[in-house]
Amino acid sequence: MMGQEQDYDVVVIGSGAGSYIAGKAAHTGHSVALIDRGPIGGTCPNTGCIPSKMIFYPADVATRIQEAEKVGIRAEITGIDIAGIFSRMRRDRARRNAVTREWVTNTENLDFYETEARFVGERTLQAGDATLTGEKVFIATGTRTAIPPVKGIEAVDYLTNESVLELSTLPESIIIVGGGYVAVGYAHFFSSLGTATTILQRNARILPNEEPWLTERLTDALSGRIRIRTGVEVTSVEAADGGVLVHGRERSSREEREFRAERIMIATGRRSNADTLDVARARIETDDRGFVVTNAYLETSAEGVYTVGDANGKAMFRHAANFEARLAWHNATHPEKKAMDYRAVPHAVFCSPPVAAVGLGEEEARRSHEIRVARAAYEDVAKGIAMAEDTGMATLIVDAATDQVLGCHIVGPEAPELIQEVVNVIARRGMWQELDTMHIHPALSEVVHRAVEHLQD
């Protein structure tokens, strides 16, 4: 089909969350064009969620061994097969890639264009040598690492969340620039497996979008194995002594600082890929950060064009992208549209201890609600005591007048699993009394119930 003009019922740009839309459309008899420059499958299975967690899990195991003495177990790690850890991840990545490629190749009604795409008109795209027009168009092009305009950065061999996955050995030391989810996750990975790790964060605290009490507890827990320097703005980078020399400035005192390491990783945020699409030619509006603007139904400013996933910049998590994809397909094919509800989008930070949250934080909730806040420490429940867990804590935020659950924030072991029962209640616009059910004893899930009990005091 190269060099041809082709009309489709549905054109999907991006094979991550966009694959759901392409598959649903093809299986219901629509003609579909799926465009992706690669890697096929999108960020999550290639450079994001799955491969990163496959290398983070060994770091979790190492951390548990290192901390075992607090419960009376003296253990040591006698060896770490770094090459094997990365090899296992790459084998799984290759397997997923092959499965996805087989699917797009063999799905009826679906044509796959493995190339760059750009708009040349309303609902019309150039994909390689082909010109494609869709009755409905779905943008699911994701994001890429945002590289800050730091002097000298392009002259050093910096790592990103993509290139770090191509390592086979770990450096003796590393500086990670940034303090968000990616930075903290990889700092956990490197430090747990033996790399001297420094975080340089320009904000006053790591994970600045999380609750202040939570980041304070997490910082205390991580500081035993990670050098965390907040309030430092990186001003320049240069190669030096077989590694990198990073110049920074204290934002409060304006004093200059120097930091040295073998490698440097940039994890300062994400940048929309919409700029690669020439969306303005299709009269598709973007915001001041370059993300595609959508309404509550995931429609763009151009009729018949929808945007899902990281490309719209609203909730940049794969589970949110998958949910948006299902909703966008429904809204494109049904007269009765459904609005996307971001209140119940959970997220997690995969470090040790992990973090999970859903809904509003205390400060945000107070702007529009009279609230009640209940806290429970892991040490308040039998399993937490058994684990000698002195960092873990959960908070529940509820509307004081209606008892509706507005938010929940947890730091501690199994936080991403513990948060789910609260996600379900928030999704139903439910009240805290729905969490006042029988919980297994002794189990960590009791920490959420203990917070509920404090609401009754």
C-alpha positions in Angstrom: 0.0 0.0 0.0 3.0 2.2 -0.1 2.6 5.3 -2.3 -1.2 4.9 -2.3 -4.0 6.9 -1.0 -6.2 4.8 1.3 -9.4 5.5 3.1 -10.2 3.8 6.4 -13.0 3.7 8.9 -10.4 4.1 11.7 -6.8 5.3 11.8 -4.9 4.8 15.0 -1.5 6.4 15.6 0.4 4.5 18.3 0.4 0.8 19.1 0.5 1.0 22.9 -3.0 1.8 24.3 -4.0 2.4 20.7 -3.8 -1.3 20.1 -7.0 -1.8 22.0 -8.9 0.6 19.7 -7.3 -0.9 16.6 -8.2 -4.4 17.7 -11.8 -3.5 18.8 -12.4 -1.7 15.5 -11.0 -4.5 13.3 -12.9 -7.2 15.2 -16.1 -5.4 14.7 -15.7 -5.2 10.9 -14.2 -1.7 10.5 -11.2 -1.1 8.2 -8.3 0.0 10.3 -4.9 1.5 9.8 -2.5 1.2 12.7 0.6 3.5 12.4 3.6 3.2 14.7 7.2 4.1 14.1 8.3 1.6 16.8 9.1 0.0 19.0 5.9 -1.9 18.4 3.7 -2.1 21.5 4.5 1.3 22.8 6.4 2.5 25.9 4.9 0.1 28.5 6.3 -3.3 27.2 9.4 -1.8 25.7 10.9 0.9 27.8 8.4 1.5 30.6 6.3 -0.4 33.0 7.1 -4.0 32.3 10.9 -4.1 31.6 11.6 -1.6 34.4 9.7 -3.7 37.0 11.5 -6.9 35.8 14.8 -5.3 36.8 13.3 -3.5 39.9 12.1 -6.7 41.4 15.6 -8.2 42.0 16.4 -4.8 43.7 13.3 -5.4 45.9 14.7 -8.8 46.8 18.1 -7.4 47.5 16.6 -4.8 49.8 14.7 -7.3 51.8 17.9 -9.3 52.3 19.8 -6.2 53.3 17.1 -5.3 55.9 16.5 -8.8 57.2 18.5 -8.3 60.3 15.8 -6.1 61.8 13.7 -9.2 62.3 16.6 -11.4 63.4 17.9 -12.8 60.2 21.6 -12.2 59.4 22.0 -12.7 55.7 24.3 -11.5 53.0 24.3 -11.3 49.2 27.1 -13.3 47.8 26.6 -12.4 44.2 24.4 -10.6 41.8 24.1 -11.6 38.1 23.5 -8.2 36.6 23.9 -9.5 33.1 21.4 -12.2 33.8 18.9 -9.7 35.3 19.0 -7.6 32.1 19.0 -10.6 29.8 15.8 -12.0 31.4 14.1 -8.7 30.9 15.2 -8.5 27.3 14.0 -12.0 26.5 10.6 -11.1 27.9 10.6 -7.9 26.0 11.5 -9.7 22.7 8.7 -12.3 23.4 6.1 -9.6 23.9 7.3 -7.7 20.8 7.0 -10.9 18.7 3.5 -11.6 20.0 2.4 -8.0 19.2 3.9 -8.2 15.7 2.2 -11.4 15.0 -1.1 -9.9 16.1 -0.9 -6.8 13.9 0.3 -8.9 11.0 -2.5 -11.5 11.2 -5.5 -9.4 12.3 -8.1 -9.2 9.6 -9.3 -5.7 8.5 -6.0 -4.2 9.9 -3.2 -2.7 7.9 0.0 -1.9 9.9 2.3 1.0 8.8 5.6 0.8 10.7 6.7 4.4 10.0 6.4 8.0 11.1 3.1 9.7 10.7 2.2 13.4 10.3 -1.1 15.2 9.6 -1.4 16.8 6.2 -5.1 17.7 6.6 -8.2 17.0 8.7 -8.2 13.3 9.5 -5.6 12.8 6.8 -2.0 11.6 7.5 1.1 10.9 5.6 2.5 7.5 6.7 5.7 6.9 4.8 4.8 7.0 1.1 1.1 6.4 1.9 -1.6 9.0 2.4 -4.3 7.7 4.8 -7.7 9.2 5.7 -9.8 8.0 8.5 -13.5 8.6 9.3 -12.3 8.4 13.0 -8.7 9.1 14.1 -7.2 8.2 17.4 -3.9 9.7 18.6 -2.0 7.5 21.1 1.5 8.6 20.5 2.7 8.9 24.1 5.7 10.8 25.3 9.5 10.8 25.4 12.1 11.8 27.9 12.3 15.6 28.3 16.0 16.6 28.3 16.6 19.8 30.2 18.6 22.6 28.5 21.7 22.0 30.7 25.0 23.2 29.4 27.2 20.3 28.2 24.5 17.6 28.5 24.7 16.6 24.8 28.4 16.1 25.1 28.2 13.3 27.7 26.8 9.8 27.4 23.7 10.3 29.6 21.2 7.5 30.3 17.4 7.8 30.0 14.6 5.4 30.9 15.1 3.9 27.5 18.9 3.6 27.2 19.3 2.4 30.8 17.6 -0.9 29.8 20.5 -1.7 27.4 23.0 -2.0 30.2 24.7 -5.3 31.0 26.8 -4.1 33.9 26.2 -1.4 36.6 28.4 1.6 37.1 30.1 2.0 40.4 28.4 5.4 40.9 25.6 7.3 39.2 23.9 10.7 39.5 20.2 10.8 38.7 18.9 14.2 37.7 15.3 14.5 38.8 13.1 13.5 41.7 9.9 12.1 40.2 8.6 8.5 39.8 11.2 7.4 37.3 14.1 9.0 39.2 13.2 7.5 42.5 12.4 4.1 41.0 15.8 3.8 39.3 17.6 5.2 42.3 16.1 2.3 44.3 17.3 -0.1 41.5 20.9 1.1 41.3 21.4 1.6 45.0 20.0 -1.7 46.0 22.3 -3.6 43.7 25.5 -1.9 44.7 25.8 1.4 42.8 26.6 4.5 44.8 23.6 6.6 43.9 22.9 10.4 44.1 19.6 12.1 43.3 19.8 15.8 42.3 16.3 17.3 42.6 15.6 21.0 41.9 12.4 20.9 43.9 12.5 21.2 47.7 11.6 17.5 48.0 11.5 14.3 46.0 8.1 13.2 44.6 6.8 16.8 44.9 3.3 15.8 43.8 2.9 13.4 46.7 1.8 14.3 50.2 4.5 16.1 52.2 4.3 13.7 55.1 4.7 10.8 52.7 7.8 12.1 51.0 9.3 13.0 54.3 9.0 9.4 55.5 10.1 8.0 52.2 13.2 10.3 52.1 14.2 9.1 55.6 13.8 5.5 54.5 15.8 6.0 51.3 18.6 8.2 52.7 20.4 5.2 54.2 21.4 4.0 50.8 20.8 7.0 48.4 22.3 10.4 48.6 19.4 12.7 48.1 20.1 16.4 47.4 17.0 18.5 47.0 16.8 22.2 46.1 19.8 21.8 43.7 19.5 23.1 40.1 21.9 21.4 37.7 23.7 24.1 35.7 26.2 22.2 33.6 27.7 18.8 32.9 31.1 17.8 31.6 33.1 14.6 31.1 35.8 14.2 33.7 38.1 11.5 35.0 36.4 8.7 33.1 33.0 9.8 34.4 30.9 13.0 34.7 31.3 16.2 36.7 28.0 17.9 37.4 27.8 21.5 38.5 24.8 22.5 40.5 23.5 25.6 42.4 21.7 25.6 45.7 18.4 27.3 45.0 18.1 28.8 48.4 21.7 30.0 49.1 22.8 30.2 45.4 26.0 28.4 46.4 27.8 26.4 43.7 28.2 22.6 44.2 30.0 19.8 42.3 29.0 16.2 42.1 31.0 13.4 40.5 30.0 9.9 39.3 30.8 7.3 36.6 27.4 7.8 34.9 24.5 10.2 34.8 20.8 9.5 34.2 18.3 12.2 33.1 14.8 11.7 34.6 13.4 15.2 34.7 10.0 14.5 33.1 8.3 13.7 29.9 7.7 15.5 26.7 4.7 15.1 24.4 5.2 13.4 21.0 2.5 15.5 19.4 5.1 17.8 17.9 6.1 15.0 15.6 2.6 14.8 14.1 2.1 18.4 12.8 -1.2 18.4 14.6 -1.8 22.1 13.8 -2.4 21.1 10.1 -5.5 19.1 11.4 -6.6 22.0 13.6 -5.9 20.0 16.7 -5.2 22.2 19.7 -2.3 21.7 22.1 -1.7 23.2 25.5 1.4 25.3 26.5 3.3 22.0 27.3 2.6 20.6 23.9 0.0 18.0 25.0 -3.1 17.5 22.9 -6.1 19.2 24.5 -9.1 16.9 24.9 -12.6 17.4 26.5 -14.2 15.1 29.0 -15.0 12.6 26.2 -11.4 12.5 25.0 -12.4 14.4 21.8 -9.9 16.9 20.4 -10.7 20.3 18.8 -10.9 18.5 15.5 -14.1 16.6 14.8 -13.7 12.9 14.7 -10.2 12.9 16.3 -9.6 11.5 19.8 -6.5 11.4 22.0 -5.7 8.8 24.7 -2.8 8.0 27.0 0.2 10.1 27.7 -0.4 12.2 24.5 -3.1 14.2 26.3 -1.0 14.7 29.4 -3.8 14.1 31.9 -2.9 10.8 33.7 0.3 9.4 32.3 0.0 5.8 33.4 -0.6 2.8 31.2 -3.7 1.7 33.3 -5.2 5.1 32.7 -4.3 5.0 29.0 -6.0 1.6 28.6 -9.1 2.9 30.4 -9.2 6.0 28.1 -8.8 3.8 25.1 -11.9 1.8 26.0 -13.9 5.0 26.7 -12.7 6.8 23.5 -13.8 3.8 21.4 -17.2 3.8 23.1 -17.6 7.6 22.5 -16.6 7.3 18.9 -19.2 4.6 18.2 -22.2 5.4 20.5 -24.5 8.4 20.5 -24.6 8.4 24.3 -21.1 9.5 25.4 -19.4 8.8 28.7 -17.0 11.3 30.4 -13.6 10.2 31.6 -13.4 10.4 35.4 -9.9 11.0 36.7 -10.8 11.0 40.3 -10.2 7.3 40.7 -6.9 7.0 38.7 -4.4 5.4 41.1 -0.6 5.5 40.8 2.4 3.9 42.4 6.1 4.6 42.8 8.0 1.3 42.7 10.8 1.8 45.2 11.4 0.4 48.6 9.3 1.1 50.4 6.8 1.6 47.6 4.2 4.4 47.4 0.6 4.4 46.1 -2.1 7.0 46.0 -5.5 7.8 44.6 -7.7 10.8 44.6 -7.2 14.1 46.3 -4.4 15.1 48.6 -5.2 17.1 51.8 -4.3 20.5 50.5 -6.2 20.1 47.3 -9.2 18.6 49.1 -9.4 21.5 51.5 -10.0 23.9 48.6 -13.4 22.6 47.9 -14.4 20.4 50.9 -14.6 20.4 54.6 -12.5 17.2 55.3 -11.6 14.7 57.9 -8.3 13.0 57.7 -7.5 9.6 59.4 -4.0 8.1 59.6 -2.8 4.7 60.5 0.8 3.5 60.8 1.9 0.0 59.8 3.0 -0.3 63.4 -0.6 0.0 64.4 -1.4 -3.5 63.0 -0.1 -6.9 64.0 1.5 -7.7 60.6 3.3 -4.4 60.5 4.7 -5.1 63.9 5.8 -8.5 62.8 7.6 -7.0 59.9 9.3 -4.4 62.1 7.9 -1.8 59.6 8.5 1.6 61.0 8.1 3.7 57.9 4.7 2.6 56.6 1.6 4.8 57.0 -1.7 5.3 55.3 -4.1 8.2 55.3 -7.7 8.5 54.3 -9.3 11.8 53.3 -13.1 12.0 53.4 -15.7 14.7 53.0 -16.8 15.7 56.5 -20.4 16.4 55.4 -21.1 13.5 53.1 -18.6 10.8 54.3 -17.5 10.4 50.6 -13.9 9.1 50.3 -11.8 11.7 48.5 -8.3 10.3 48.6 -5.9 7.7 50.0 -2.1 7.8 50.3 0.1 5.0 51.4 3.8 4.5 51.8 5.0 1.0 52.9 5.3 -2.6 51.8 2.5 -3.7 49.3 1.2 -0.2 49.0 0.2 -0.7 45.3 -1.9 -3.7 46.3 -3.4 -2.2 49.5 -4.7 0.9 47.6 -7.1 -1.0 45.3 -10.0 -1.4 47.8 -10.0 2.4 48.2 -9.8 2.9 44.4 -13.0 0.8 44.0 -14.8 2.9 46.6 -13.7 6.2 45.1 -14.8 5.0 41.6 -18.3 4.4 43.0 -18.3 7.8 44.7 -18.7 5.7 47.9 -18.5 6.6 51.5 -15.8 5.5 54.0 -18.3 3.1 55.7 -17.9 0.8 52.6 -14.3 0.2 53.9 -15.6 -0.8 57.3 -15.7 -4.5 56.4 -14.0 -7.6 57.9 -10.3 -7.7 57.0 -8.1 -10.7 57.4 -6.1 -10.7 60.7 -3.2 -10.4 60.8 -2.6 -8.9 57.3 -1.3 -5.5 56.0 -4.8 -4.7 54.6 -5.7 -3.9 58.2 -3.8 -0.7 58.0 -6.5 0.7 55.7 -9.2 -0.5 58.1 -7.4 0.9 61.1 -7.6 4.3 59.4 -11.3 3.8 59.0 -11.6 2.9 62.7 -9.9 6.3 63.5 -12.6 8.0 61.6 -15.1 6.6 64.1 -13.1 7.8 67.2 
